[in-house]
Amino acid sequence: QVQLVETGGDLVHPGGSLRLTCAASGSTASIYGMAWYRQAPGKQRELVALITPNTDTNYADSVRGRFTISRNSARNRWYLQMNSLIPEDTAVYYCNAQARGRTYWGQGTQVTVSS
């Protein structure tokens, strides 16, 4: 079992920055894929960014160049640095882990971009 906890969500003005953190506990040695998803009101959950065990990354077109995913394996954490935020980035952000054929989710953290 893997437990995930996200922190760092907040209210921020357009153009601002936030860093989200996902802290993993439990069977963390089995994690081989990490990602961030988001879900805006009335919309489906969508992939924002992912990072593989060899640190390859991929991003949704809507955030490429503004967001950066990274990981600190020693501390069982991964991050989402979000810059140049726009109102369309408003959503609940979830961290996601793949481990031993199972998918794990955190409880989500709210990011609101508004003036």
Summary of the structure (lengths in Angstrom):
residues: 115
radius of gyration: 13.4
end to end distance: 40.2
largest distance: 42.8
contacts: 333
relative contact order: 0.32
helix: 8%
strand: 57%
